């Protein structure tokens, strides 16, 4: 990550406060994750073949992450990659050829890291190697920027926003959570080429403070709390 060490330390400290549920994040920490995390947002939890999971959707997602390595090993990679992106992830616009390119890269050990397509390919990586890679999508990006805003960071890191469908998050991105607004505050924009690798690195550093959790718990917390975080940022601006 091409960032000053003090800037990285501040970012990790801010995330530590968030995941701990401290201060302005008192009701958003990891302890609230089982109640906060809801995926899929609508409909039944998807199944792959005869594989089934039990409990809440949060528990089913944890079980899926625990079992996915075996599913990947025992099934056609393209088929299961399509399932995790389209059926589980709800991204149905990807062409089969695009997903096939991700799969070939992963099979060759040349894991993709570019910003384009990260919301799709990071899902595959996050399930194959859940302790090394996390999902990066529109909600996660908004949370990373919003958390810093709520903590009143003055020299923050601007995480690259991605296209999304949530109206609240889109409103945030079009106003105080957009790169233009954040640059005016003196923040530094993350280089597109560095974004995904930097994200995994920073999340890994934050994880060191939470030995009872795994990398995907931190990503799930960023995802689950995105709307609440950006709502609070927007409310703060309206009341200022």
JOMO-V722045 format. One record per helix or strand. SS is the DSSP state (A for helix, B for strand). FROM is the first residue (numbers start at 1). TO is the last residue. If there is no record, write none. Layout:
BEGIN
[[SS;FROM;TO] [SS;FROM;TO]]
END
This chain:
BEGIN
[[A;5;20] [A;23;25] [A;30;36] [A;57;74] [A;77;88] [A;96;107] [A;118;128] [A;138;150] [B;157;158] [A;167;173] [A;179;184] [B;188;189] [A;195;207] [A;215;224] [A;226;239]]
END
